[in-house]
Amino acid sequence: MLNSFYKQGVIEAGCDEAGRGCLAGPVFAAAVILPKDFKNELLNDSKQLSQKNRDKLRLVIEETALDFAVASVNPIEIDKINILNASIVAMHKAISVLKIEPHHLIIDGNRFKPYKSIPHKCIVKGDALYLSIAAASVLAKTYRDEYMVNLAKKFPQYLWHQNKGYPTRAHREAIAQYGITEYHRKSFRLTNNQLDLNFTRLGN
């Protein structure tokens, strides 16, 4: 069982993102406020869970959380401000949508920029330590995966329904063969030997 809260006695939201290392698609982030008595032995870092368990936990979190929100930043913005800043922006956007304003934030990882005047704590591997961060990781991951599966219907050649935009060999080979789409992150290394950026743009 993960820890319930980092700071006791206040309204605390856990935040995490999904899709930082992808070649295509937005980066998603979630913010979650859990009840004080919330317990779930299955809940953990989303990367340690099967898709079936992530989907099951998503329903549990959405039904039992005091509040939650999911937001994203698109590839165009990622290319403009870089993926780290885009991840932070996505978390800020998610926090801003919460109906309940948290008094404290716990963030997965070691980098964050203050949101308004709300105190925060960055926690490396926090998604494997705190329930609210783990819950945020599950929501960010499942919402993003769902987005990429739907996008794969428009661009089946990249196998996004399987790789979700991550840099698998098949994904890189598809980029080399078919070029890039408006959903690819042009600031990322898209091919194994990226000699130029003169890719054919698809989907325009």
N, C-alpha and C positions, 0 to 999 in steps of 0.2 A: 504494500500500500504506500502510495506517494504521500508527501507532506501536504496538509490542507492549505496552510498559509505561511508566507514568509513573515508577515507582520500581523500579529493578532489584534483583534478588536477594531479593525477598520474595514471599509469596503475595498477589497483588493481585486484587481483584474489581472489575469495572466495573458500575455501576448506572445505570439509566435508567427512565423511566416513559412511559406512553402514555395518552392520553385526558384530559389536563388541560383542554383547551378544549371538551370535549363538553357537550351539554345533557342527555344521558342516559347511563346506564350507569356502571359502576365505573371508577375509575382503576386501571390495572395497572402493576406495576413488576417488573423482573427484576434479578437479580444473577448475574454470570457470571465464573467463573475459568477462564482458558484456559491450555493448555500453553505452556511457554516457546518451543517451536518452531512454534507455530500461525501459519499464513500463509493468507491468502485475499484475492485481488485484488478479488473481487466485493463483499466485506463493506464496508458503509458505513452512514451514517445511514439508518435505515429509511425516512425520508421521501423519500430520494433513490432508492429502489429500487421496482421494480414489484412487484405482489403475487406474481407468479410467482417472482421472485428472492428475495423475502422468505421464501416458503414453502420454497424450495430451501435457503436458508441456515439456516432454523430446523432442518431435519433435520441439516445439517452440524454446527451448534453443539451440538445435543443429543447427537450421536454422539461428538464430539471434545472437548468441554469437560471439564475436570477435575471441575467441579461447576457446577450452575446451579439457580436457583430462580425461580419466578414467584409473585407474590402480588397481591392486589387489596384495595381499600377501597370499600365500597358507597356509593350516593348518599346514604343517610340519614346516614352518618358524614361524608361530604363536606359536607353542609349544616350539620352541627354544628361542624366544626373548620376549615372552608374548604379549598379545593382544594390550596393550597400545603402545608398541614400534612398533608392526606390523602395527597398524593404522597410526602411524606417517610415517613409511617407505612407506606405500601405498600412503599417501599424497605427500611425496617427489617424489615418482615415477611419480605421475600424473603431478606435477609441472614441472618435468624435461622433459616431453613430449610436453609441450606447445611450440608452434612455436613462440609466442610472449612472451618475458621475462617480467614478472610483476615487477613493482617497489615497490609493497607493497602487503602483504598477510594478509587476515583476515581468521582466523581459528575458526571453531565451537568447543566450549569446552574450557577447561582451561589448556590443556597440549599440548606442541609442542616443537620441537627442531628446531633451526634455519636452514633454507635451504640456503646454500651458504651465501651471505652477504645481502640477501633481508630482509628488516625489516618486522616484522609481529606483529599482534595483536590477542591474543586469546579472544574470546567473548563467554561467557556462553549463551547457547540458541541463538547463532548467526543466526541459520537457520530460526528463527522466527523474526529476526530483519533486516537482510540485504539480498537484492535480489541475490547477487552473491553466498552467502553461501547457500541460499535456493535452488538456481539452482544446485549447487554442490550436495546438499543432494538428489535432485530428480534424478540426473544422477547416483549417486552412488547406490541409492536404486533400480532404475529400471534395471540397468545393472546387479546388483547382483541377483535380483529376477529372471531375465531372465536366468542367469547362473544356479540357483538352480532348476528352472522348467525343464530345459534341463537335468540336472543331475538326476532329479527324474525319468526320463525314464529308467535309468540304475538301479536305486535302488528304485522302487516304494513302497517298504514296509515302508519307513520312512516318506512318505507323504510330501516330500520336495516341491512338487508343491503347497501345501497348507501352510505349516509352514515355508518354506524357510530356514529350518535349525535351527529355534529358539526352545527354550526348552519347547515345548508344552507337555502336558501329553502324547499324542499319540506318539510323537517322543521319549520320554524317555521310554515308554513301548516297542516301536519297538526295541530300543537299547537293552533293557533287554532280549527281545525275540530272536533277530537275531544277536546280537553282533554289532561291529562297522566296519566301512569301512575306507579306507585310507583318506577319506574326513572328518572324525570326528577329533575334537581337543582333543587329549588325555590328555592335561593339564587341561581341563575343567572337572567339575563334570558332568558326563554324565548320571548317574542314580540317583534316589532319595536317595538311600542308597548304595553308591558306596563302596562296601566292598573290591573289588579287581579290577585289570585291566586285568584280564585274559579273555578278550573278544575274540570271534572268529573274525578274520579279513576277510572281504569279499572283493571281487573285485580284488584280486591279480592275 
